[in-house]
Every structure is written in C-alpha cells, then in structure tokens.
Amino acid sequence: MTEFVERVSYLAEGPLALVIGCGDMGMGSARALGRRHPLLIADRDAERLDRAVDALVHEGYAARAIACDITSTGDVNNLAKVIGRGPGVRVLAHVAAVGNAPGGWREVMSVDLLGAHRIANAVAPHMVRGGVAVLISSTGSRQSQHDPEIEALLDDPFRPDFEEALIKAFGREPDFLEAYYMAKHGVNRLARKLAVDLGPNEVRALSVSPGLIDSTMGRTGGSLLPVYDGGKKRLGSRSEKAVLEVPLGRQGTIREIVSVIDFVTSDAASFLSGIDIAVDGGSTAFWQSRGVIGS
Ligand SMILES: NC(=O)c1ccc[n+]([C@@H]2O[C@H](COP(=O)([O-])OP(=O)(O)OC[C@H]3O[C@@H](n4cnc5c(N)ncnc54)[C@H](O)[C@@H]3O)[C@@H](O)[C@H]2O)c1
C-alpha cells in the first residue's frame, strides 16, 4: 500500500467520488479522491476496469467498478440508476476521452464532447451539497476558435444535425486535432454552465486543462520528451517542437495534474467554481505572448 487510506465505515458508506475513465489520470485521481470518499470507477474497457479496481481494493481503497461507455445512452442511464440507489455523488471527476481515435473527428466529438454532456446530465441530479464536478479538458481548448456559431453548437451537441451544422459553421470537416480542440472548448463551457446551474445547490463545477503531459496518451503523439531534468531536446515530431512552447521547458507529469485535481475537489477550494485551470508549465502564457491565442 503506497498511501494511507482511512477505511472506516462512514467513509465506505458516504457519498461517492465517481471517476469516469481509469487511464493514467483517472487512476491518479482515484487514488487521491479515494482517501476521502468511497470510489465508483467507470470505463468502457471492462478488462482494464477490472484490473484497476482490483488494484485499488488491494491497496485498501473502498472501490467499485461499473462498465460504462459514455457514448452509449443506455450505459449512462444505467450508471445514473446505480448512483440513484446510493447516497449521492460528492465528487465527479470526468476524465475519459480519446487522444487518438480510429473513428476520426466524429469519434472525438462523440466521446470527448457528447460523452461529457451525457455524464453531466446523468450525474448532476445526484450531486450532494458541498459536491464538486471537475471536468478534465486540455489546453487545446484555448486554441479553439471563439466563433459564436460554433460555440452555440458545442453547447447543444445532442441536436440531431449536430455534425452537419458543425461542418457548415467550420467551413469543412475538421481534422482530428481541430475537433479535439473544439470538443475541449465545449467541455470548458459545460463546466461553466454547470457552475451556474448547480451553484444554488451548493455544488461547484470547474474544468482542469492539462498541457503537455508525459503519459500513455501523450506518448502516442511522439517519442519521449524532456521531463523533470529538462534533458536534451531533439526536434522532429510535432510534439517535440511543442515542448519548446512550454516555458518550463519540459512536459508535466500525471502527478502534477492529480495534485491539482486533489486540491480543487477538496474543501480547501470550497469557493472555487466556474473556471478553467490550465496546468501547462506556462504554455498558455507563451501562446498569448506570441499572439497565437487571445488573452
Ligand atoms: N495525457 C495527456 O497528455 C493529456 C493532455 C491534455 C489533456 N488530457 C486529458 O486528460 C484526460 C485523461 O487522460 P489520460 O492520460 O488518463 O488518458 P488515457 O488514455 O490513459 O485514459 C483515458 C481512459 O478513458 C477511457 N475511455 C475512452 N473512451 C471512453 C468511452 N467512450 N467511455 C468510457 N471510457 C472511455 C479509456 O478506456 C481510458 O481508460 C483526457 O480527458 C485527456 O483529453 C490528457
């Protein structure tokens, strides 16, 4: 066991920390949140989910699994039904997304944007007083166009002609990265809307935008990049150049994201709501200084 877990009965029976996605960041979040709340972990990859929850239980966490593909209305309704039978949700950490999708831009929209909306709609009615929803976004969200027509679509992704209307507003089909940026921009907007809608119930909502992170997802974008030691920078792939846009000169780590998730979901952050926090080693400031994005 690597971390102390207060495994007492009120903890195991209290409102849940619901973590959607058991990849690198989801598991880091689960280990942080599981020190304060019983865990319910959801993912579409049933084998990975079983391994994840076995590991958590072995480490002493009160953790349960529920298989759930966030692109499936049936799965998400089932998740809501299971939650509805319990004492509610104290923390929602919505982490699941696709970093590289065989289904291209449509899959990115379906998982990263519609999936986030589907989970928010299903879980919001079960959030208890003092609760908090943190939606994991990306600094890519800040590189998306601030076009009112596109933003109106990102706010209403279940309209039947969503994809066609997006192509029309964007002027063509977006590529994978453009869609990822738009979807994550939509996630930031969703977090703000939740903060306004759920605030009167004393529930907070916000988004956290990781920058360039050394992770399984990050590594699909290119070979290893400098991490803590700011080691030699070999230029070549897009992401190797990207590290030069990080003023701290290296990638971040999963732990550096998880520690922010830990803080923003704790009572120490009880007046923090409706914002997006970039955890990016200064990339956003770099892009602003170069006029790549507005301030
Ligand atoms: N890792 C990075 O470099 C990085 C950088 C910026 C932002 N982010 C964001 O951080 C979040 C998590 O990143 P990660 O490193 O943990 O990724 P990861 O790929 O390790 O984990 C993602 C998890 O989501 C699950 N998932 C994917 N589609 C799903 C679906 N339809 N239904 C249910 N589960 C699904 C996967 O099975 C996987 O377990 C994502 O929102 C990502 O966009 C990551």
The ligand as an SDF file (V2000), in Angstrom:
LIG
                    3D

 44 48  0  0  0  0  0  0  0  0999 V2000
   -2.3330   12.6260  -21.1060 N   0  0  0  0  0  0  0  0  0  0  0  0
   -2.1260   13.7800  -21.7230 C   0  0  0  0  0  0  0  0  0  0  0  0
   -1.0820   14.0470  -22.2910 O   0  0  0  0  0  0  0  0  0  0  0  0
   -3.2550   14.8060  -21.7230 C   0  0  0  0  0  0  0  0  0  0  0  0
   -3.0080   16.1340  -22.0840 C   0  0  0  0  0  0  0  0  0  0  0  0
   -4.0710   17.0320  -22.0860 C   0  0  0  0  0  0  0  0  0  0  0  0
   -5.3260   16.5970  -21.7230 C   0  0  0  0  0  0  0  0  0  0  0  0
   -5.5280   15.2930  -21.3770 N   0  0  0  0  0  0  0  0  0  0  0  0
   -6.8660   14.8560  -20.9920 C   0  0  0  0  0  0  0  0  0  0  0  0
   -6.7600   14.1270  -19.7860 O   0  0  0  0  0  0  0  0  0  0  0  0
   -7.7650   13.1120  -19.7580 C   0  0  0  0  0  0  0  0  0  0  0  0
   -7.2380   11.7220  -19.4360 C   0  0  0  0  0  0  0  0  0  0  0  0
   -6.0470   11.4740  -19.9860 O   0  0  0  0  0  0  0  0  0  0  0  0
   -5.2920   10.1000  -19.6810 P   0  0  0  0  0  0  0  0  0  0  0  0
   -3.8580   10.4060  -19.8380 O   0  0  0  0  0  0  0  0  0  0  0  0
   -5.7740    9.4890  -18.4230 O   0  0  0  0  0  0  0  0  0  0  0  0
   -5.8060    9.2000  -20.8930 O   0  0  0  0  0  0  0  0  0  0  0  0
   -5.8480    7.6090  -21.0260 P   0  0  0  0  0  0  0  0  0  0  0  0
   -5.9120    7.3250  -22.4920 O   0  0  0  0  0  0  0  0  0  0  0  0
   -4.7710    6.9790  -20.1880 O   0  0  0  0  0  0  0  0  0  0  0  0
   -7.2530    7.2280  -20.3630 O   0  0  0  0  0  0  0  0  0  0  0  0
   -8.4840    7.5090  -20.9590 C   0  0  0  0  0  0  0  0  0  0  0  0
   -9.4840    6.4780  -20.4440 C   0  0  0  0  0  0  0  0  0  0  0  0
  -10.7560    6.8190  -20.9880 O   0  0  0  0  0  0  0  0  0  0  0  0
  -11.4090    5.6190  -21.3460 C   0  0  0  0  0  0  0  0  0  0  0  0
  -12.3960    5.8860  -22.3900 N   0  0  0  0  0  0  0  0  0  0  0  0
  -12.1560    6.2700  -23.6650 C   0  0  0  0  0  0  0  0  0  0  0  0
  -13.3240    6.3520  -24.3220 N   0  0  0  0  0  0  0  0  0  0  0  0
  -14.3080    6.0130  -23.4430 C   0  0  0  0  0  0  0  0  0  0  0  0
  -15.7030    5.8960  -23.5410 C   0  0  0  0  0  0  0  0  0  0  0  0
  -16.3580    6.1030  -24.7030 N   0  0  0  0  0  0  0  0  0  0  0  0
  -16.4230    5.5300  -22.4500 N   0  0  0  0  0  0  0  0  0  0  0  0
  -15.7820    5.2730  -21.2640 C   0  0  0  0  0  0  0  0  0  0  0  0
  -14.4370    5.3460  -21.1280 N   0  0  0  0  0  0  0  0  0  0  0  0
  -13.7100    5.7160  -22.2010 C   0  0  0  0  0  0  0  0  0  0  0  0
  -10.2910    4.7160  -21.8650 C   0  0  0  0  0  0  0  0  0  0  0  0
  -10.6850    3.3380  -21.8660 O   0  0  0  0  0  0  0  0  0  0  0  0
   -9.1690    5.0280  -20.8790 C   0  0  0  0  0  0  0  0  0  0  0  0
   -9.1810    4.1480  -19.7840 O   0  0  0  0  0  0  0  0  0  0  0  0
   -8.4790   13.1900  -21.0730 C   0  0  0  0  0  0  0  0  0  0  0  0
   -9.6500   13.9700  -20.9090 O   0  0  0  0  0  0  0  0  0  0  0  0
   -7.4880   13.8870  -21.9660 C   0  0  0  0  0  0  0  0  0  0  0  0
   -8.0970   14.5460  -23.0620 O   0  0  0  0  0  0  0  0  0  0  0  0
   -4.5210   14.3870  -21.3700 C   0  0  0  0  0  0  0  0  0  0  0  0
  1  2  1  0
  2  3  2  0
  2  4  1  0
  4  5  1  0
  4 44  2  0
  5  6  2  0
  6  7  1  0
  7  8  2  0
  8  9  1  0
  8 44  1  0
  9 10  1  0
  9 42  1  0
 10 11  1  0
 11 12  1  0
 11 40  1  0
 12 13  1  0
 13 14  1  0
 14 15  2  0
 14 16  1  0
 14 17  1  0
 17 18  1  0
 18 19  2  0
 18 20  1  0
 18 21  1  0
 21 22  1  0
 22 23  1  0
 23 24  1  0
 23 38  1  0
 24 25  1  0
 25 26  1  0
 25 36  1  0
 26 27  1  0
 26 35  1  0
 27 28  2  0
 28 29  1  0
 29 30  1  0
 29 35  2  0
 30 31  1  0
 30 32  2  0
 32 33  1  0
 33 34  2  0
 34 35  1  0
 36 37  1  0
 36 38  1  0
 38 39  1  0
 40 41  1  0
 40 42  1  0
 42 43  1  0
M  CHG  2   8   1  16  -1
M  END
$$$$
